[in-house]
């Protein structure tokens, strides 16, 4: 009998547009293809768009040479072809809008020459996407023509572009905008014609310079911006007065420093980005097990054997430490059966619920240990069979709760469940920005983030807005000589982000009323330095 032949695996290949920059603008088809891909060949400018859409088993190849220089179209296509011929499902993820700038045509020609079949997944156009995020459309009742050019060149018919009722878009003309304006004026376009330069379109790095053809040189000089971007000329730009939505977000353009613990604060970062901010995380604390684990081990054994009447959680890290210790012994949330559970802080409560434990006692007012103590019942030898309370906490936590419970008649086992260790200092540019007002705001999510940030990087500049998640954190900031500008009404990331956004909107409106335009703390600091100089 002849051996059965193994059927050759047939690959698939798709040219996928990454879109103008915002990862959330990927199409559903693009996400589906990325999810199924074995190999992704991606432009360097589109790496951040991939996000979590690609399997951890997939191969991601950035289409650059050893020096980081982008490969030519033929070599980019060859990377995709080689993977296809190995039977892989290949996604060629192309930056921007390759079906507008011509990149897709060049690579598809190479694929056709190699006799490789492919499909196409177009995305949100850089042209319309950037315009929409900049606050205008490309046509209106008085404008029926749109002329799109990739950049300036010798064959441009400037007389055709100088007519009224024409929108002119240069996809990559940001650094040539002054020359573009001058050519249009020479060709007869009205000096009052609106023009806008937009860099980093659809991302939190977006920056627009809006002016007129006549006033653009002065506007460019004042803005001090450089780099690739799109230029749009025409009366449609005036729609920004009523359509602008992205650049008018309350924290648009704010550089926000987020000192963090070992755990990432993705939810907080996402909320800041939605408000237009550019968050930067700086590790300040590493959460580690206690140096001597025996005390924690005895406490967990006591928890299971019924030694305690109550257990009190004052932080997410305490919940995590107890959960991990239980899991070491093969135990789960059922170990809390018959035990009363107290907790303070929405995030702590949510961590318990996620573990499968619903607290019996939480504060009714402020999310503080003092508020928890106010509602904690005193020990009653007739009602309470056991008088012991297990308090897992950090090694540097205050003992106010324990002392208060002792006064209520309880016997306390105050156990170090985890240690907080100061992180290494951030890079020198970050330290310099902290001290000189390069950040518009800093968000403190615990007292220890205050202490450790000051310890490893110094105090934030006086122009930097200081936002704190709760009274204890605010008190720590004030002890270090910081002015607290924003205090979250509730001790949650959501409340902290919303409070900063409200503060930013108040400052923005006040700046508009004064005729100062968009205002940020770091910009005010820079202006003050220029005046002093």
N, C-alpha and C positions, 0 to 999 in steps of 0.2 A: 504494500500500500504506500503510495507516495505521501510525503508529509504535506499537511494542510498549509496552504499559503496564507501568510499573514497579510490582511488587507492594509494597504498603506493609508495612514491617517491623512485626511485632507484638511488643509488649513483654511482659515478665513481671515480677511483683511478689511479693515474699515478706516477711511479717512474721516476723522472726527474734528470738528471745530471746537476749540476751548471757549470761544466767546471773548468779550471785551475785557474780562478780568475778574469779575465777581464770581467765585466758584458756584454760588447758588443759581447762576444763570445757565448752567449746563442743562441741556435738554434731557428729557426722560430717555430718549433713544441713546444719547451719549452715555448716560449713567448705566443703562442696561448693557451696552457694549463693554464698558470698563469693568463692570462686575464680572462679566464672563471671560475677560481677556486672560490669556496665558502670558502674553508679552505686550508691553506698552512702550512705544518709541515716542518720546515727548520732547517738544521744544523746551529750552531752558526757561523761557518766559511763561510757560504753562504748567510747570511742575507743581506750583501751589494749588492749582485747580483740581488736581487728582484727589486730594483729601483722603477719605476712607472708602472711596469707590472701587479700589483695586484690591483683589485678594492678596493676602500676605504671601501666598505661594507664587504669585505672578512675578515676572521679571520686568523691572522698569529701567529703561535705558534712555539717558538724556542724550539728545542728538548734538553733541559737541565733541571737539577733538581733545587731545590731552592737555591743551592749554586753555580749554574752556571756550574756544571759538566755535560758533555754530557751523555745522557741516553744510556743504552745498546740497542742493535738492537731490542730486543723483545719489550721493552717499547716504542721505537720510532715507531715501526710498530703499536703498540696498539693505539697510538694517531691518526694515520691515519685511522685505522680500526673503531674506535669509531665515527669519523666524517663521514666515509663512510656509516655506519649503520644508521645515521641520515638523509641519503639521500643527503649528500653534494657531490659536485664535489671537490675531494681532490687531491692536488699535494704534493707529498713527495719530496721536493727539497733537494737533497743530495750534499754535498760539493765535489769538485774535480771530479774525475772519478771513481764512485763507481763500474763500471763494469770492472775496471782494478784492483782496490785494494781489491775487494771482499765484500765490504759493501752491494752492491745490492743483492748479493746471500744470505747473512744472512737475510736481511729484506724480500726478496721475499719468503724465506722459511717460515717465520712467517706469511706472508699474505696467503700463500697456506694452512698452518695449520688452519688458521681462516676461510678458504673457501671464501676468498674475491678475486674476479677477479681484475686484474690490467693490465695496459699497461706500456710500457717502452719508454722513450724518451732519448736515449743516447746523449751525448754532445761531445764537443771537448775534446780529451784525454789530461789529464795532462802530459802524456809522450811526445806526439808529439807537443802539444801546448807550453809547457815550452821550449822544444828544439828549436822550431821555433823562439820563442821570444828571446832565448839566442843566436841565429844566426847560427844554424847548423841543418842538418838532421841526421837521425840515421843510414843510410846506404849510401854507395857509391860504386864505381866500385870495390874497394878492400875489402869492408866490406859487407858480406852477412848475418851475424848472429847478432841478438840483444837478449841479455839476460836481462830480467827484473826481479828485485827482489824488494820486498817491503822494506826490511831492512836486516841488517846482522843477521845471525843466524848460529847455529852449523852445519847445513846440507849443507851449501854452498860448492859447488865443485870448489875451487879456481883454480885448475889446468885447468879446462875447460874455466874459465874466463880469464886465462892468455895467451890464444892463440892469435896469430896475426889475424887480420881480424874479430875481435869480438868486438861489442859495448856492454858495460855493463852499465846498468842503475839501480841505487838504488833510488826508488821513495821517500824514506824518510831517506836518509843516510847522510844529510848535516853535522850533528854534529859528525858523525862517519867517516868522509871522510879521516882523517889521518890514521885511522886503516885500512880502505879499501885499501888505497894506499900501506900501509906496507904489507898487506896480498897478494896483487897482485904482488908486487916486490918479496916477498918470494917465490911465486909460479912460478916466472920466467918471468913476464911481463916486457917489456923493460922500463928502468928508464925514457926514453924520451917520453913515451906514454902520450898524452895530457889528461887532466882531468879538468872538470869544475864543480863547485858547484853553483847552482842557487837557491836562496831563493826569495819568493814572485813572482814567475814566472807569466808573462803576465800582471802584475799590475805595477803602477808607483813606487811601493816599491821594484821592482825587483833588485837584486844585484847578480852579478856573480863573482866568483873567478876562474880565468883560470890559469892553471899552468901545470906542468908535475908531474908524480908520484914521481920523486926524489925531486922536489923542493916544493911540496905542503905544508909540515909543515911550511916552512918559509913564504909562501904566506898566509896561514891561520893566522899566527901570525901577519903579517902586516895588514891584512884586518880587524881584530877585529870584526868579525861577528859571530852571533850565531842564532840558531833557526831552525825550520824544513825547508827542501828543498830537491831538487833532485841532485844526483850526476851522472854524465855521464863520462865514461872512454872509450877512443878509438880514432883512427886517425880521425874520423869524426868531432871531436871537432875543429880541425884545420880549418874547413870551416868557422869559425867565422871571419877569416881574410877577407873574401869576401862576406859573407852572413849577417854579423851583421847589423841590421837595427834599433833595438829598443833601445839598450844601447848606440847607437851613435847619438841619437837625440840631438839637440843643447842644451836643458836644462835638459838632463837626470839626474835625481837624485837631481836636485836643489830644495831646500826648499824655496818656494817663499811666502812671507807675502803679503796679500792683505787686507789693511785697507779698510773698506767699510762703506757705509751709511746704512740706514735702509733696503734698497732694496738689495737683493742678486744680485751679478754680475755673474750669471751662465755662460753667454757667455764668459766672460773673463776667468773664471776657466776652462771651457772646452778647450779653445784655449791653455792655459798653459799646461794642461794635455796632449794634442796632441803633444806638444813639449817636453814631457818627464818630466815636472816639477811636484812637489808635492805641490800644493797650500794650504795655510792655511788662512782662513778668520778671521779677527778680527774686530768686530763692533766698530766703533769709533764715529759714528754720528747717532742720531735718528732724523728723520724728523717729525716735529709736526706742527699742525695748529698755526697761530698767536695767541697771548694771547688775543687780542681784534679783533674779526672777522668783526666788523662793517665796517672798511675801505675796506676790501676785498669784502664784500657784496655790498657796494655802487658802487665799481668799476665794479663788474659783472652786476649789474643793468644798469650801464652806458654803458657797452659793448652791452647789448641787446637793449637799447633804442637809440643807435646811438650817444653816447656822444663823441666817439673817432674816429679819422681818422686812427690811427695805434695802434697795440699792438705788443710789442717786447718780445720775449722769449729768455732767455739766459741759460736755464737749463731744464733738463727733469722734475725736481721737480716742476718748475713753470708751465709747461704744465699740470702736474698731478693735481696741486692745482686748476687751473682754470677749468679743466675738472670736477673734483669732485664737485666744487661749482656749476657749471652749472647743473650737474646731481641732486644735491639736490633740484633744482627747476624744475626738470623734463625736462630740456633742453638738447640739443645736439649740434653737430658741425654746425648746421644750424644757430646758433646764431652768427656765424662769417660772415654771409652774408653782403656784402657791406663794410667790415672792411679789411684794409690792414694788412697783418701779416708779421713780420720780425722774423728771427730766426738765431741762431748761434750754430754750432756744429752738426755733423751728427746724434748723438743720439737724440738730441732735435728735429731736423727736422723729424726723423723717428717717434718719439712719436706723433708729430702733424699729420703726414700722417696716422698713425694708428688710430688716433681719427677722421680722415676724413677731415683734414685741410691741404691744401698744401700752404706753405709759398710763399709770393710774393717777398720777399727780403732776400737773404742770402749772406754772404761774398764771394768774388771771390778768395781770397787768403788764408790767415791764418784763422783758426777757432777761432777767438778771438773777443771780443766786440770792440776792436779798429778797426779791419778789417770791422766789421759790420757798425761802425760809418763812415768809409771811403766811403761806398757805399750808405749811407742813404741820400736821397734827402733833400735839405733845404726846409723850409716851404715857399710856394708860395700862397699869399692870393688870387690870381686869379684862381689857379688850385685846391687848397685845400679848400673845404668848411668848414672844421673843423681843428683846429690847435692843438688838444690834442693827446697825446700819453700815452697809458697805459703800464707801465712796471712792471709786477709782478716779484718779486724777493725774495731772502732769506733775513732774518733780518740782516745778516752780510755781504751782498754783497757790493762791492764798488760802488761808484756813478759816475764813469768815463763816462759811457754811457749816463746817465741822463744829466750830465754837458755838454757833447758834443752836445746833441740834443738841449739843451737850446741855445747854441751858433748858431745852425742852424735855430733858430726861433721858435722852437716847445715849447708848454706848456706841461710840464711833470707831470703825476700823478705816482709817484714812490711808489708802494704799497707793503708792506710786505705780501707776499702770503703764506710763510711758515717759520718756525724757524728751525735752526739746533742746536741740543742739544748734548753736549758731552756725550758719552757713559761711562759706568763703566769700570774701568781698566780690562785688560785681566788677566787670571790666572797667578800666580807667575812664573811657568816654561816658559810661553810665554814671559813674561817681561824679564826674564833672558836671553832667547835666542835672543831677540831683542838687548839687550845691549852688549852681549858677542860675537856676530857674528855667532849665531846658524842658522840664515837665510842667504841664499845665495843672495837673492834679496828682495827688497820691491817695490811694485807698488803703486804709488800715483795717484788717479784718480780725485783729486780736491785739491784746496788749503786747504780746511777745513779738509780733511783727514790727511794732513801734520800736521797742528796745533794740531788736536785732538790726533793723535797717539803720538806725542811728549809729549803732556800734560798728557796722561793717562798711557804711558808705557816708556817714555824716548826716546832718540835719537838712531836710529839704529847704530850699530858698523861701524867703518870706512871701514872695509873690505866688508861690505854688498853693493851690487850693488843697486843704487837708480835709478828707472825708473819713469818718469813723463809723464802724458798724454798731457800736453801743457805748453806753456811759463809761464802762470800765476802760475800754479802748481809748475813748476821748480823754479820760483822766490821765492815762499813761502818756498820751501825746502832749498834754499840757504840762505834765511833769518834766518833759524833755524840752520845754520852751516853745512848743509849736502852737500856733493859733488854729483852733478847730473851726472850720467854716461850715461843715456839713455833718449832721448827725442823723443816721438812719432812724426813722420812727420805729422800725422793727429790726431785730438782730438777724437779718437775712441778706444774702447777696442781692436778691431782687430789690429789696427795700433800699439797700445802699446804692445800687446803680440808679434807681429811680430818683433818689434824693439828690445825687450828683447831677443827673440830667435836669432836674427842676432848677437847681442852682445855676447851671450853665445857661438855661433858657432865660432866667431872670437877668443874668449878666448880658446876654446877647441882646435882649430887648432894650435894656438900658443903654447899651452902646449904640443901637440903631437910633434911639430917640436923641442921642447926643450928636448924631451924624458921624460917628466914628467907624461905621461899617462893622464887619465881623470882628469880634474881639475875643482874644484868648489871653490868659495870664502870661504865658511865655512871650506872646507878641508885645504885650504892654511892657514887659521887662526889657525886651530888645529895643523898643522905641525909646525907653528911658535911657538906655546905655548910649544910643545914638545921640540923644539930646545932650547928654553929659559930655560926650566926646566933642 
